[in-house]
Every structure is written in structure tokens, then in C-alpha cells.
């Protein structure tokens, strides 16, 4: 889980399917075909309910969901983007093609970790 500040100001959780988690645990790269990594995000909001107990704004929780992102590994199908298919959904609907064109480029800094930022915390 991460808290993103700036314009986004959200909470994020990263989930992986069994293939992803096995690869993470064994410290093996690249991730094999069939890997799916999901990134969930929620607005970062102050909890009125909890703050009443504390008497000041000090409790922050996940509010409404913002968007959902996926990375799916298929080294043949997505050969031109490091073997990863990128997808974003807003309110259950796929985001625009232009949005999807930004994904791979921004994941370049972690090319040596198979384009995945998130590390496994044992
Ligand atoms: C501005 C740069 C940027 C863009 C554009 C971007 N990402 Fe990411 N992405 C990141 C960073 C940094 C992280 C890890 C930290 C975080 O989630 O805040 C991340 C994390 C992820 C993760 C969790 C796995 C990981 O690498 O940690 C997924 C899945 C993901 N992004 C999918 C996408 C998709 C799909 C798109 C395009 C629709 C996209 N990203 C566009 C920077 C970016």
C-alpha cells in the first residue's frame, strides 16, 4: 500500500495473481507469461467518524475508488512493450487509447525490474 500525494492524493494497493506472487517470492525476473499485477487506488480522505474520537483531523482512510490499472504479461502478444499489456479502467470502463500510450514509457525507469515498480515486502 502506498499514499500518493500531489494532484492525485490517493491510496494504492498492488495485487498479484499466483504467478506474480510466486515470481516475487522466488526473486525471479522476468515475470513469466500469465502474470497479472493490479493496481487499485482510492481517494485519500479524512475520516470524520474517527476524527470525532481524536478531537482533530488525524485519521485518514480510503474514500471512493479512483481507477484501476493492470499489467498482464504475454511476451508474444505484447512484445513491443516489454511483454506487458497495460490497461486502465475508470468506473469499470476502459480508459482512452491516448491514456494507454503513456504507460510503457513511464515504466521505463524500472526496466531492470521487468518494468515493475512495486517490490515484494516479505
Ligand atoms: C507518470 C508515470 C506513470 C504512468 C504514465 C503510468 N504509470 Fe504505472 N506506475 C508508475 C509508478 C511510479 C508506479 C509505482 C508507484 C505507484 O503506484 O504510485 C506504478 C505502478 C503501476 C502498477 C503496479 C505494478 C508496478 O509497476 O509497481 C501497475 C499495474 C501500473 N502502474 C499500470 C499502469 C498502466 C496500465 C498505465 C497506463 C494506463 C500506467 N501504469 C501509467 C508510474 C506510471
Boltz pocket constraint, residues with backbone or C-beta under 6 A from the ligand:
constraints:
  - pocket:
      binder: B
      contacts: [[A, 2], [A, 4], [A, 12], [A, 14], [A, 37], [A, 38], [A, 39], [A, 69], [A, 70], [A, 71], [A, 86], [A, 87], [A, 88], [A, 99], [A, 100], [A, 102], [A, 103], [A, 104], [A, 106], [A, 107], [A, 115], [A, 116], [A, 117], [A, 118], [A, 119]]
      max_distance: 6.0
